[in-house]
Amino acid sequence: MGSIPALPSVPTVKSSLAPEPRDRPAAGPGKQNNGAAAAPRVGSSLSAAAGSAGVSDMAKKKIVTGDAGYILEDVPHFSDYLPNLPSYSNPLQDNPSYSVVKQYFVHVDDTVPQKVVVHKDSPRGVHFRRAGPRQRVYFEADDVQACIVTCGGLCPGLNTVIREIVCGLYHMYGVKRVLGINGGYRGFYARNTVPLDPKIVNDIHKRGGTILGTSRGGHDTKKIVDSIQDRGINQVYIIGGDGTQRGASLIFEEVRRRGLKVAVAGIPKTIDNDIPVIDKSFGFDTAVEEAQRAINAAHVEAESVENGIGVVKLMGRNSGFIAMYATLASRDVDCCLIPESPFYLEGAGGLFEYIEKRLKENGHMVIVIAEGAGQELMSQNNQSLDNGKDASGNKLFQDVGLWISQKIKDHFSQRGKMGITLKYIDPTYMIRAIPSIASDNVYCTLLAQSCVHGTMAGYTGFTSGLVNGRQTYIPFYRITEKQNNVVITDRMWARLLSSTNQPSFWSPKDVIEDKREEEPPTELLDDPSCCAENGLVGIGKGTG
């Protein structure tokens, strides 16, 4: 099967009721007991509204509203469609590793705001449910049969996520039966499974790639859910990008339609960092760090000869985050080209003019270009060329690095005034295949453990992600509704321009038209300028 079909647009159901099921045992020593009154769930109102509107209940958005413009975009729970399920005390309360933690159960009302920069009179805005262990769980350890699948391209940290899901289930909740699905989605119905335990996965975080193998495409919702049902699987952990998460959403909907007690959880994976809502995706820090090696090599090559030019192509099909952050971190880059920022080659203010100017000033230069940049220029030069799509439905791009390197060589060769030496470096597959660095390993651990806590607590149909520095549970539709892109009218891109001293390659008219095309800020402060100022946190919501 090819690409994952887009999910249908559905009405939103709103309620002012707090949604989380609250089965409250008496708290023992060191256990949380906040004494808050129990509140009804939204599940019943969802069903009623679905019936009256004639729309499938499965695809409903679970929205909870509160005072002062508070909105919770909640995730589904077993109790929404499987009434009267038994719940059990969380075994973490007897776990010696957690005995020193004063309050390790998440408060039932804990939510995390999507926007943290607000005005004094602005609404509280959109929130997501905070991730973490709950006092009550909906699985007993002996009843759990979990599975893990990795889909799409490689990314640093995949093995770490697999390891931490297995170890989290085993050591925190006593789950002994975990299966690895070989070869992506098609592995559910076309390949064998691999039993996983802490001993098997002990050292896999030191290796790149994924021990489970991966593939693009192969999604067949009915076959996958049939396999889940036949194998007795009741927890499904799906690691992949936006296309994979769309597939996970379809699996959840089918599971819910059949009335199965199967938790479906996603962990977002994209080395390009193009998944919305979350602060960043795992593997991104590693990619930026490893990209420094290629940029440094290009710089050494360029400055070692007269009029040397080093060209480095980095990952970034539709989003130029890796190129932008690697450029800012390196300080050796003279020009950064990304998909979001159009550029042109010839004429006043064009790339060729800037290269000539830079070579006259410094005697060498380094150009970093994202793989998705300049595709429209290549298409104009060869309008008959159609590269088609890969198995995931992604458009196949031409090699912009080779193309722009040849264009630069041709330009200076034809002019004959300045001889150049150009070196082209493409570290793409070297970056994808390496193990994750320390910061990504920690992040992968938090993502994996948050997913485990959520599924054990009965949540399903969610993606685990970091929002404003806090682990959260995010509905699938928020992850798949659009892509995260660099905002070139934002301060972070301005910082890059001031670092490289490159022109914007935009005329004033272009900037004005771009600002007009931007969506006006909403009352929920969706303006990209209203975001975190620090480092990587917040890059998923603008980079101001």
C-alpha positions in Angstrom: 0.0 0.0 0.0 1.2 3.5 -0.7 0.7 6.7 1.3 -1.5 6.9 4.4 -4.8 8.6 3.6 -5.5 11.9 5.3 -8.0 11.8 8.2 -11.4 13.3 7.5 -12.3 16.7 8.9 -14.8 16.3 11.7 -16.8 18.5 14.0 -15.5 19.4 17.5 -17.4 18.4 20.6 -17.0 20.7 23.5 -17.8 20.2 27.2 -17.2 22.1 30.3 -16.7 18.9 32.3 -13.3 17.7 33.5 -12.5 14.5 31.5 -10.1 12.3 33.4 -11.6 9.2 35.2 -10.9 9.5 38.9 -10.9 6.2 40.8 -9.4 7.3 44.0 -8.1 4.8 46.6 -6.9 6.0 49.9 -3.4 7.2 49.6 -0.7 5.4 51.6 2.5 6.9 52.9 4.3 8.9 50.4 1.4 8.7 48.0 -0.5 11.6 46.4 -4.0 12.4 47.8 -5.1 15.8 46.8 -8.7 15.4 47.9 -10.1 16.9 44.8 -13.7 16.1 44.0 -14.4 13.6 41.3 -15.7 15.1 38.0 -17.6 13.4 35.2 -15.9 12.4 31.9 -16.6 13.7 28.4 -17.1 10.3 26.9 -20.9 10.2 27.3 -21.3 13.6 25.8 -19.2 12.6 22.9 -21.4 9.6 22.1 -24.6 11.6 22.4 -23.3 14.3 20.2 -22.1 11.8 17.6 -25.4 10.1 17.5 -27.4 13.4 17.1 -25.0 14.7 14.4 -24.8 11.5 12.5 -21.0 11.6 12.7 -18.8 8.7 13.7 -18.0 8.9 17.4 -14.5 7.6 16.8 -13.2 10.6 15.0 -14.5 13.2 17.5 -12.2 15.7 19.1 -12.3 15.6 22.9 -12.4 19.2 23.9 -12.9 20.5 27.4 -13.4 24.2 28.2 -13.0 26.1 31.4 -12.9 29.6 32.9 -10.9 32.5 31.4 -10.7 30.9 28.0 -9.2 27.6 29.2 -9.3 24.9 26.5 -8.1 21.3 27.0 -7.5 19.3 23.9 -7.8 15.9 25.6 -6.9 12.4 24.5 -9.2 9.4 24.4 -9.5 7.1 27.4 -10.9 3.5 27.6 -13.7 4.7 29.7 -15.0 6.8 26.8 -16.1 3.7 24.9 -15.6 0.7 27.3 -17.8 1.3 30.3 -17.4 -0.4 33.7 -13.8 -1.5 33.1 -12.0 -2.4 36.4 -9.0 -0.4 37.5 -6.1 -1.3 39.8 -3.7 0.3 42.1 -0.5 1.5 40.3 2.3 -0.9 41.2 4.7 2.1 41.2 3.5 2.8 44.7 5.4 -0.3 45.9 8.4 0.2 43.6 11.6 0.8 45.7 13.1 3.0 43.0 10.2 5.5 43.5 10.0 5.4 47.3 12.1 8.6 47.7 9.8 10.6 45.4 7.4 12.7 47.4 4.7 13.0 44.8 5.2 10.8 41.8 1.6 10.5 40.7 0.5 13.2 38.3 -2.4 15.3 39.6 -5.6 14.5 37.7 -6.1 18.2 36.7 -2.5 18.8 35.6 -2.4 20.2 32.1 0.3 22.0 30.1 -0.3 25.3 28.1 0.6 25.3 24.4 1.6 29.0 24.7 3.6 30.3 27.6 4.0 33.9 26.5 0.7 35.7 27.1 -0.7 39.1 27.9 -2.4 40.1 31.1 -5.8 40.2 29.5 -5.4 37.2 27.1 -7.3 33.9 27.5 -5.6 31.0 29.0 -5.6 29.2 25.7 -5.1 25.6 24.6 -3.7 23.0 27.0 -2.7 19.4 26.8 -2.9 16.7 29.4 0.3 16.3 31.4 2.0 12.9 31.0 3.1 10.7 33.8 2.0 7.9 36.1 -1.6 7.8 37.5 -2.8 6.4 40.8 -5.0 3.9 39.0 -4.1 1.7 36.0 -6.3 -0.3 33.6 -4.0 -3.2 33.0 -2.7 -5.9 35.2 0.9 -6.9 34.4 0.1 -10.5 33.5 -2.6 -9.5 31.1 -0.4 -7.1 29.0 0.8 -8.2 25.6 2.6 -5.2 24.2 4.2 -4.6 20.8 6.6 -2.0 19.3 6.9 -1.0 15.7 9.2 1.5 13.9 8.3 3.0 10.6 9.7 5.5 8.0 13.3 6.6 7.7 16.1 6.1 10.2 16.7 8.6 13.0 19.2 8.7 15.9 17.5 7.5 19.1 15.2 4.8 17.7 16.9 2.0 19.6 16.9 4.1 22.8 13.1 4.5 22.5 12.6 0.8 22.0 14.9 0.0 24.9 13.1 2.4 27.3 9.6 1.2 26.4 10.7 -2.4 27.1 12.5 -1.5 30.3 9.8 0.8 31.5 7.1 -1.8 31.0 9.2 -4.5 32.7 10.8 -2.6 35.6 8.0 -0.1 36.5 4.9 -2.2 35.8 6.1 -5.8 35.8 5.1 -6.5 32.1 7.0 -9.5 30.8 5.5 -9.9 27.3 6.7 -7.4 24.7 6.9 -8.1 21.0 8.9 -6.3 18.4 7.2 -6.0 14.9 9.8 -6.5 12.2 9.9 -4.2 9.2 7.4 -1.4 9.8 3.6 -1.5 9.4 3.7 -4.4 6.9 5.4 -6.5 9.6 2.1 -6.8 11.4 0.8 -9.1 8.7 3.9 -10.1 6.6 6.7 -10.9 9.0 7.6 -12.6 12.2 7.7 -10.9 15.6 10.7 -10.7 17.9 10.3 -11.2 21.7 11.9 -8.3 23.6 13.1 -8.1 27.2 15.5 -6.0 29.2 18.4 -8.4 28.5 17.9 -8.3 24.7 17.6 -4.5 24.5 20.3 -3.7 27.1 22.9 -2.3 24.8 21.0 -1.3 21.7 21.0 2.4 22.6 24.7 2.4 21.7 23.9 1.5 18.1 22.3 3.5 15.3 19.3 2.4 13.3 16.6 0.2 14.7 16.9 -3.4 15.7 13.3 -4.0 14.5 13.9 -2.8 11.0 11.7 -0.3 9.2 10.0 0.4 6.0 7.8 3.0 4.3 4.2 2.4 3.3 2.7 -1.0 3.9 -0.2 0.4 5.9 -3.4 -1.7 5.7 -5.6 -0.8 8.7 -7.8 -3.9 8.6 -4.9 -6.4 8.2 -3.0 -4.6 11.0 -5.9 -4.6 13.5 -6.7 -8.2 12.5 -3.2 -9.2 13.4 -3.3 -7.2 16.7 -6.5 -9.0 17.6 -5.3 -12.5 16.6 -2.0 -12.1 18.5 -3.8 -10.9 21.7 -1.9 -7.6 21.7 -3.4 -4.9 23.9 -0.8 -2.2 23.9 0.7 -0.9 20.6 3.6 1.5 20.5 4.2 3.2 17.1 7.3 5.2 16.4 7.4 7.3 13.3 6.8 10.6 11.6 3.6 12.4 10.6 2.6 9.8 8.0 3.2 7.0 10.5 1.1 8.9 13.1 -1.7 9.2 10.6 -1.6 5.5 10.3 -1.6 5.1 14.0 -4.7 7.3 14.2 -6.5 5.0 11.7 -5.5 1.9 13.7 -6.9 3.5 16.9 -10.2 4.4 15.2 -10.5 0.8 13.9 -9.7 -0.6 17.3 -12.3 1.6 18.9 -14.9 0.8 16.3 -14.4 -2.9 17.2 -14.7 -2.2 20.9 -11.3 -3.6 21.7 -9.4 -2.9 24.9 -6.2 -2.0 23.0 -4.2 1.1 23.8 -2.6 2.8 20.7 0.2 5.2 21.5 2.6 7.1 19.2 6.1 8.5 19.6 6.8 11.2 17.0 10.0 10.6 15.0 11.3 13.0 12.5 14.9 14.1 12.1 13.8 17.2 10.3 11.9 18.4 13.3 8.9 19.1 11.2 6.2 17.8 13.6 4.0 20.6 15.0 3.1 21.4 18.6 6.0 19.6 20.2 9.2 21.5 21.3 11.4 19.3 19.2 11.6 15.7 18.0 14.1 13.2 19.3 17.3 12.8 17.2 17.3 16.5 16.2 20.0 17.5 18.7 22.1 14.6 17.4 21.6 15.7 13.8 22.6 19.2 14.5 25.7 18.1 16.5 26.8 15.6 13.7 26.2 18.2 11.0 29.0 20.3 12.6 31.5 17.7 11.5 30.5 18.1 7.9 30.4 21.9 8.1 33.9 22.0 9.8 35.3 19.7 7.0 33.8 22.0 4.3 35.3 25.0 6.1 38.8 23.4 6.3 38.6 22.5 2.6 37.4 25.9 1.5 40.0 28.0 3.5 42.9 25.8 2.4 42.7 27.0 -1.2 42.3 30.2 -3.1 38.6 31.0 -3.7 37.5 27.8 -2.0 33.8 27.0 -1.7 32.5 24.3 0.6 28.9 23.2 -0.1 27.1 21.0 2.6 23.7 19.5 2.0 21.7 18.7 5.1 18.4 17.0 5.7 15.2 19.1 5.6 12.6 18.2 2.9 10.1 20.9 3.8 11.6 22.3 7.0 15.0 23.9 7.4 15.6 23.5 11.1 18.7 21.3 10.9 20.3 23.6 8.4 19.4 26.7 10.4 20.5 25.4 13.8 23.7 23.8 12.4 24.5 27.2 10.8 23.9 29.1 14.0 26.0 26.6 16.0 28.9 26.5 13.6 29.6 30.2 12.9 31.7 29.1 9.9 28.8 29.3 7.4 28.5 32.2 5.0 25.1 31.2 3.4 22.2 29.0 4.6 19.5 28.1 2.1 16.3 26.4 3.3 13.0 25.4 1.7 11.0 28.2 3.5 13.2 31.0 2.1 13.1 31.3 -1.7 16.3 32.4 -3.4 17.5 33.1 -6.9 20.8 32.7 -8.7 21.3 35.5 -11.3 21.1 39.2 -11.2 21.5 41.9 -8.5 21.0 40.5 -5.0 21.2 36.9 -6.2 23.2 34.1 -4.9 26.0 34.3 -7.5 26.5 38.0 -6.8 26.8 37.2 -3.0 29.3 34.4 -3.6 31.5 36.7 -5.7 31.3 39.4 -3.0 32.2 36.9 -0.2 35.1 35.4 -2.1 36.6 38.9 -2.7 36.2 39.7 1.0 37.3 36.4 2.6 38.9 34.3 -0.1 36.6 31.4 0.8 33.0 30.6 1.8 30.8 27.8 3.1 27.3 27.2 1.9 24.8 25.0 3.8 21.7 24.0 1.9 18.7 21.9 3.0 17.7 19.1 0.7 14.3 20.7 0.0 15.6 24.1 -0.9 15.7 25.3 -4.5 13.4 22.6 -5.8 11.3 25.1 -7.7 14.4 26.4 -9.5 15.4 22.9 -10.6 11.8 22.3 -11.8 11.9 25.5 -13.9 15.1 24.3 -15.5 13.7 20.9 -16.3 9.9 21.2 -16.4 9.5 17.7 -17.9 11.1 15.9 -15.0 8.8 14.2 -12.6 10.5 12.3 -9.8 7.3 10.6 -8.5 6.8 9.6 -4.8 8.2 7.1 -2.4 6.2 4.4 -0.6 5.1 6.9 2.1 3.7 9.3 -0.5 6.5 11.8 -0.1 7.6 13.6 -3.3 11.0 12.4 -4.4 13.4 15.4 -4.6 16.3 16.0 -7.0 19.7 16.4 -5.4 19.9 20.1 -4.9 23.4 19.9 -3.5 24.8 18.4 -6.8 22.7 20.8 -8.8 23.7 24.0 -7.1 27.4 22.9 -7.0 27.3 22.5 -10.8 25.5 25.8 -11.2 28.2 27.6 -9.2 31.0 26.0 -11.2 29.3 26.8 -14.5 28.8 30.4 -13.5 32.4 31.1 -12.6 33.7 29.1 -15.6 31.6 31.1 -18.0 32.6 34.4 -16.6 36.3 33.5 -16.5 37.3 36.3 -14.1 37.6 34.2 -11.0 38.8 30.6 -10.7 37.2 28.6 -7.8 37.7 25.3 -6.1 34.4 23.8 -4.9 34.0 20.8 -2.6 30.6 19.2 -2.1 29.8 17.1 1.1 26.6 15.2 1.7 26.6 13.7 5.2 22.8 12.7 5.1 23.1 9.0 5.7 26.0 9.3 8.1 23.8 11.5 10.3 20.7 9.3 10.1 22.6 6.2 11.1 24.6 7.3 14.2 23.6 6.6 17.8 21.9 9.5 19.6 23.9 11.8 21.8 23.4 12.2 25.6 20.7 14.8 25.5 18.6 12.9 22.9 19.0 9.7 25.0 17.5 11.4 28.0 14.7 12.8 25.8 14.0 9.4 24.3 13.8 7.9 27.8 11.2 10.6 28.9 9.1 10.0 25.7 9.1 6.3 26.1 8.3 6.2 29.8 5.5 8.8 29.3 4.0 6.6 26.7 4.1 3.6 29.0 2.5 5.5 31.9 -0.3 6.7 29.5 -1.2 3.3 28.1 -1.2 1.7 31.5 -3.5 4.4 32.8 -6.0 3.6 30.0 -5.2 6.5 27.6 -5.2 5.7 23.9 -5.1 7.5 20.6 -2.4 9.8 21.7 1.2 10.9 20.9 3.7 11.6 23.6 5.6 14.8 23.2 7.4 17.7 24.9 5.4 20.9 25.1 7.1 23.9 26.7 9.5 21.6 28.6 6.8 19.3 30.0 5.9 15.8 28.8 2.3 15.7 27.5 -0.3 13.5 25.8 -1.3 15.1 22.4 -4.3 13.9 20.3 -3.2 12.4 17.0 -5.0 15.0 14.9 -2.8 17.8 16.3 0.3 16.0 15.2 -0.8 15.3 11.7 -2.8 18.4 10.8 0.2 20.4 9.4 4.0 20.5 9.3 6.3 22.6 11.5 8.3 25.1 9.4 10.9 27.8 10.0 9.2 31.2 10.1 11.4 33.4 8.0 9.8 36.6 9.4 10.7 35.4 12.9 13.6 36.5 15.1 15.5 33.2 14.9 15.9 33.5 11.1 17.0 37.2 11.6 19.7 35.9 14.0 20.9 33.6 11.3 21.0 36.4 8.7 23.0 38.5 11.1 25.4 35.6 11.7 26.1 34.7 8.1 25.7 38.3 6.8 23.9 36.8 3.8 21.1 38.7 2.0 17.6 37.6 2.5 17.2 37.1 -1.3 13.8 38.7 -0.8 12.7 42.1 -2.2 10.7 44.4 0.1 7.6 43.5 -1.9 8.1 39.8 -1.2 8.4 40.4 2.6 5.2 42.5 2.6 3.3 39.9 0.6 4.5 37.1 2.9 3.3 39.0 6.0 -0.1 39.4 4.4 -0.3 35.7 3.7 0.4 34.8 7.4 -2.6 34.0 9.4 -3.5 36.7 11.8 -2.9 36.0 15.5 -5.9 34.3 17.2 -7.3 35.0 20.6 -5.3 31.9 21.7 -2.1 33.6 20.8 -1.2 31.5 17.9 1.1 34.2 16.7 4.7 32.8 16.1 6.1 35.8 17.9 4.5 34.7 21.1 6.9 31.8 21.8 9.9 30.8 23.9 13.0 32.8 23.5 15.5 30.2 24.6 17.4 27.5 22.7 15.6 24.5 21.2 12.6 24.7 23.5 9.8 26.2 21.5 11.2 25.7 18.0 8.1 23.7 17.2 5.9 26.8 17.7 7.9 29.5 16.0 11.4 30.4 16.9 11.2 33.9 18.4 
